[in-house]
Amino acid sequence: FDENGEQQGRPTQLMLRTIQLLRQSFTLGGKAAAAGVTRPCQASLQFRSYCAANAPSLSASIYVGSQTGTARSFAEDLGRAASKHGLKAKVLDMNACTEETLLSGEPAVFVTSCFGHGEAPDNAKRFYEWICSESRNQEAAERFANVRFAVFGLGQSATYPENYQRVGRTLDARLEELGARRFCPRGEGDDSADIEEDWEQWLSGSFWPALESLQKQLPAAEPATEAVAEDDQEIVSPPPSSPAAGKGPTDHRGVRVAWAQTGTPNVLEEMQRAIKEDGVRFVPDYKHPYPATVQSSVELVKQPFYNKSVRHIIFETDSSMMPYHTGDYLGVFPVNTDILVHDISSKLHLDLDLTMHVSRDHPSAQLIPEFVTVRDLLQRHLDISAPPRRSVLRLLAQHAQGEERVTLERLSAPGNSAQHQMFIVDHYRNLSVLLDTFPSLREGLSFQDLVDIFPPLQYRFYSISSSHKVSPDAISIDAGRVQWRTPCGPIHYGVASNFLNRLRVGDRAAIFVKESLFRLPKDPSRKVVMVAAGTGIAPFRAFMQQRAAEADSGAKVGESLLFYGCDSGAHDFLHRPELERYAARGLLSIYPAYFHTQLMFVQHRMREQAQLLWRSLEEDKCSFYICGGKPMANGVEEVLRRDVLQGVGQLNTAEADDYIQQMLRDRRYQKDVF
């Protein structure tokens, strides 16, 4: 049990008396009982004091830098497991790490990913910039002498190999340079392979042994004491008759869940009212998104039977509150489908209209409103549509029975990534499917357990397809619908893409702008070469809007080449009429590649134009851009290296690699890969 009397892991024989005490430690009386409110009695207060006095002797802070949620999930897994290893840990955003807290002598663990071209995630950027700007001198060495730290970095070696692990490696090196002492070797997780296996091996092979050694070196902390008044914080209990009552309030992820006696405000409506009526001004970000109204939603794919859908969606915005620049990303908070929400609520016998009160002591709850219905929490705040990671499956196993529990424990065991990949990931078994596959979960799993176990539903990024110079108060994106029948039967609906596909004029969505390094050259007269496939054309449509606007204003605009791949020129050549208008004005040359009608990829079209590309790179000193999926981007770079630089340019392998690296350093070669 932790200091609040909450269970951490399975009970042992030593805990049996404690469990009995807990069962008897709450009393009801008078008006409090009638209102469904409980207060801790003297026995529970004594027990809480006992827990505080016998808490783990070593405290540490786990600082997380996460853009898509993976690093945060790892950090929270570490926080959950810490008490079993004699560590009292709290999980915080890296931006919450101040100089004072870092230099306090409390061990610091950093779990951080990279974003894009080696940039720090939003919730780590401020701290990362500070630590990188600190001067390395004798004074710094003395200040940082008592800092003990460990770093685990996350990245994708296949997407941006030149920037792989840049944040984790830089942070680790900078802390050492400043005089801090590493108590555990840096770990690295590669999302292009098995990042969860990397994480688990680092924990078992490096972190926990190093922590045990550190605990022997550092003096034990003084036992904590806790004075609690008898009228301590009230806990609102669920109505006893409610099937969603489950097992009562929980606090495993820093989210205190209790059942409220009040209505739930609509967050988007409240924010929009405050903006319009109260004149509230704020800078939207991932913590405070902008409640945008859909101005337009148009299907770009011409044939409905083509089994493909891409919608061009325009959001009304306010440039004074949420400015953006050509090439930026739009963060969109998606919503789980009604079908999935009703399916899960039916299987778990949940009342979707019950209202919860969620108090937040932890950044993992930063996107959950204080008052929220069960329906809204399942729709907007929990990631229940994706196949669960092994650590999530491990927690689910604790609520299964018999052979089902044994099977789930085997699938989630460390080192068993192959079976997990085959049975869970490849067959796309999400929570709904698991409730059918392992029926005992339906009885053992409460709604509060879902809040504890499942990670928050993360925002998704889309390349903005409009230019701020043309549409400062409207932002557009191109969203392709993801939908297929899974091997185990049900249809999988991509959370964000299907949410966006359902939006119509007048609907609202929570959005924010994420700054990008994907930028046009500052000199509009410079030639640009753009390579894209599918919806990867989005930022290049924005590029051409801007270059056309600059030409209209009298600026000298250089030539633009577009190599674009799609299935058919008649069906899914996105924004074709607009792009052809730019071509008619002499601003753009288009080199299309159609797979279905020509059996051609964009790389083939580039190979045909290798002479033109070499002249553009070497003589015109053009800027070269790629936007699209990893396979396409890798194929394009291979053609660039082999056919253009080596074939036409007559460079050897080493010279071609150096040429590409120099273009990257000069920002003449930019990639937006997803």
SULRA-V640345 format. One record per residue. RES is the residue in one small letter. SS is DSSP state (hx for helix, st for strand, lp for the rest). Layout:
BEGIN
((RES & SS) (RES & SS))
END
This chain:
BEGIN
((f & lp) (d & lp) (e & lp) (n & lp) (g & lp) (e & lp) (q & lp) (q & lp) (g & lp) (r & lp) (p & lp) (t & lp) (q & hx) (l & hx) (m & hx) (l & hx) (r & hx) (t & hx) (i & hx) (q & hx) (l & hx) (l & hx) (r & hx) (q & lp) (s & lp) (f & st) (t & st) (l & lp) (g & lp) (g & hx) (k & hx) (a & hx) (a & hx) (a & hx) (a & lp) (g & lp) (v & st) (t & st) (r & st) (p & st) (c & lp) (q & hx) (a & hx) (s & hx) (l & hx) (q & hx) (f & hx) (r & hx) (s & hx) (y & hx) (c & hx) (a & hx) (a & hx) (n & lp) (a & lp) (p & lp) (s & lp) (l & st) (s & st) (a & st) (s & st) (i & st) (y & st) (v & st) (g & st) (s & lp) (q & lp) (t & lp) (g & lp) (t & hx) (a & hx) (r & hx) (s & hx) (f & hx) (a & hx) (e & hx) (d & hx) (l & hx) (g & hx) (r & hx) (a & hx) (a & hx) (s & hx) (k & hx) (h & hx) (g & lp) (l & st) (k & st) (a & st) (k & st) (v & st) (l & st) (d & st) (m & hx) (n & hx) (a & hx) (c & lp) (t & lp) (e & hx) (e & hx) (t & hx) (l & hx) (l & lp) (s & lp) (g & lp) (e & lp) (p & st) (a & st) (v & st) (f & st) (v & st) (t & st) (s & lp) (c & st) (f & st) (g & lp) (h & lp) (g & lp) (e & st) (a & st) (p & lp) (d & lp) (n & lp) (a & lp) (k & hx) (r & hx) (f & hx) (y & hx) (e & hx) (w & hx) (i & hx) (c & hx) (s & hx) (e & lp) (s & lp) (r & lp) (n & lp) (q & hx) (e & hx) (a & hx) (a & hx) (e & hx) (r & hx) (f & lp) (a & lp) (n & lp) (v & lp) (r & st) (f & st) (a & st) (v & st) (f & st) (g & st) (l & st) (g & st) (q & lp) (s & lp) (a & lp) (t & lp) (y & lp) (p & hx) (e & hx) (n & hx) (y & lp) (q & lp) (r & hx) (v & hx) (g & hx) (r & hx) (t & hx) (l & hx) (d & hx) (a & hx) (r & hx) (l & hx) (e & hx) (e & hx) (l & lp) (g & lp) (a & lp) (r & st) (r & st) (f & lp) (c & lp) (p & lp) (r & lp) (g & st) (e & st) (g & st) (d & st) (d & lp) (s & lp) (a & lp) (d & lp) (i & hx) (e & hx) (e & hx) (d & hx) (w & hx) (e & hx) (q & hx) (w & hx) (l & hx) (s & hx) (g & hx) (s & hx) (f & hx) (w & hx) (p & hx) (a & hx) (l & hx) (e & hx) (s & hx) (l & hx) (q & hx) (k & hx) (q & hx) (l & lp) (p & lp) (a & lp) (a & lp) (e & lp) (p & lp) (a & lp) (t & lp) (e & lp) (a & lp) (v & lp) (a & lp) (e & lp) (d & lp) (d & lp) (q & lp) (e & lp) (i & st) (v & st) (s & lp) (p & lp) (p & lp) (p & lp) (s & lp) (s & lp) (p & lp) (a & lp) (a & lp) (g & lp) (k & lp) (g & lp) (p & lp) (t & lp) (d & lp) (h & lp) (r & lp) (g & lp) (v & st) (r & st) (v & st) (a & st) (w & st) (a & lp) (q & lp) (t & lp) (g & lp) (t & lp) (p & lp) (n & lp) (v & hx) (l & hx) (e & hx) (e & hx) (m & hx) (q & hx) (r & hx) (a & hx) (i & hx) (k & hx) (e & hx) (d & lp) (g & lp) (v & lp) (r & lp) (f & lp) (v & lp) (p & lp) (d & lp) (y & lp) (k & lp) (h & lp) (p & lp) (y & st) (p & st) (a & st) (t & st) (v & st) (q & st) (s & st) (s & st) (v & st) (e & st) (l & lp) (v & lp) (k & lp) (q & lp) (p & hx) (f & hx) (y & hx) (n & lp) (k & lp) (s & lp) (v & st) (r & st) (h & st) (i & st) (i & st) (f & st) (e & st) (t & lp) (d & lp) (s & lp) (s & lp) (m & lp) (m & lp) (p & lp) (y & lp) (h & lp) (t & lp) (g & lp) (d & lp) (y & st) (l & st) (g & st) (v & st) (f & lp) (p & lp) (v & lp) (n & lp) (t & lp) (d & hx) (i & hx) (l & hx) (v & hx) (h & hx) (d & hx) (i & hx) (s & hx) (s & hx) (k & hx) (l & hx) (h & lp) (l & lp) (d & lp) (l & lp) (d & lp) (l & lp) (t & st) (m & st) (h & st) (v & st) (s & st) (r & st) (d & lp) (h & lp) (p & hx) (s & hx) (a & hx) (q & lp) (l & lp) (i & lp) (p & lp) (e & lp) (f & st) (v & st) (t & st) (v & hx) (r & hx) (d & hx) (l & hx) (l & hx) (q & hx) (r & hx) (h & lp) (l & st) (d & lp) (i & lp) (s & lp) (a & lp) (p & lp) (p & lp) (r & lp) (r & hx) (s & hx) (v & hx) (l & hx) (r & hx) (l & hx) (l & hx) (a & hx) (q & lp) (h & lp) (a & lp) (q & lp) (g & hx) (e & hx) (e & hx) (r & hx) (v & hx) (t & hx) (l & hx) (e & hx) (r & hx) (l & hx) (s & lp) (a & lp) (p & lp) (g & lp) (n & lp) (s & hx) (a & hx) (q & hx) (h & hx) (q & hx) (m & hx) (f & hx) (i & hx) (v & hx) (d & lp) (h & lp) (y & lp) (r & lp) (n & lp) (l & hx) (s & hx) (v & hx) (l & hx) (l & hx) (d & hx) (t & hx) (f & lp) (p & lp) (s & hx) (l & hx) (r & hx) (e & hx) (g & hx) (l & lp) (s & lp) (f & hx) (q & hx) (d & hx) (l & hx) (v & hx) (d & hx) (i & hx) (f & lp) (p & lp) (p & st) (l & lp) (q & lp) (y & lp) (r & st) (f & st) (y & st) (s & st) (i & st) (s & lp) (s & lp) (s & lp) (h & lp) (k & lp) (v & lp) (s & lp) (p & lp) (d & lp) (a & st) (i & st) (s & st) (i & st) (d & st) (a & st) (g & st) (r & lp) (v & lp) (q & st) (w & st) (r & st) (t & lp) (p & lp) (c & lp) (g & lp) (p & lp) (i & st) (h & st) (y & st) (g & lp) (v & hx) (a & hx) (s & hx) (n & hx) (f & hx) (l & hx) (n & hx) (r & hx) (l & lp) (r & lp) (v & lp) (g & lp) (d & lp) (r & st) (a & st) (a & st) (i & st) (f & st) (v & st) (k & st) (e & lp) (s & lp) (l & lp) (f & lp) (r & lp) (l & lp) (p & lp) (k & lp) (d & lp) (p & lp) (s & lp) (r & lp) (k & lp) (v & st) (v & st) (m & st) (v & st) (a & st) (a & st) (g & hx) (t & hx) (g & hx) (i & hx) (a & hx) (p & hx) (f & hx) (r & hx) (a & hx) (f & hx) (m & hx) (q & hx) (q & hx) (r & hx) (a & hx) (a & hx) (e & hx) (a & hx) (d & hx) (s & lp) (g & lp) (a & lp) (k & lp) (v & lp) (g & lp) (e & lp) (s & st) (l & st) (l & st) (f & st) (y & st) (g & st) (c & st) (d & lp) (s & lp) (g & lp) (a & lp) (h & lp) (d & lp) (f & lp) (l & lp) (h & lp) (r & hx) (p & hx) (e & hx) (l & hx) (e & hx) (r & hx) (y & hx) (a & hx) (a & hx) (r & lp) (g & lp) (l & lp) (l & st) (s & st) (i & st) (y & st) (p & st) (a & st) (y & st) (f & hx) (h & hx) (t & hx) (q & hx) (l & lp) (m & lp) (f & lp) (v & hx) (q & hx) (h & hx) (r & hx) (m & hx) (r & hx) (e & hx) (q & lp) (a & hx) (q & hx) (l & hx) (l & hx) (w & hx) (r & hx) (s & hx) (l & hx) (e & hx) (e & lp) (d & lp) (k & lp) (c & lp) (s & st) (f & st) (y & st) (i & st) (c & st) (g & st) (g & lp) (k & hx) (p & hx) (m & hx) (a & hx) (n & hx) (g & hx) (v & hx) (e & hx) (e & hx) (v & hx) (l & hx) (r & hx) (r & hx) (d & hx) (v & hx) (l & hx) (q & hx) (g & hx) (v & hx) (g & lp) (q & lp) (l & lp) (n & lp) (t & hx) (a & hx) (e & hx) (a & hx) (d & hx) (d & hx) (y & hx) (i & hx) (q & hx) (q & hx) (m & hx) (l & hx) (r & hx) (d & lp) (r & lp) (r & lp) (y & st) (q & st) (k & st) (d & st) (v & st) (f & lp))
END
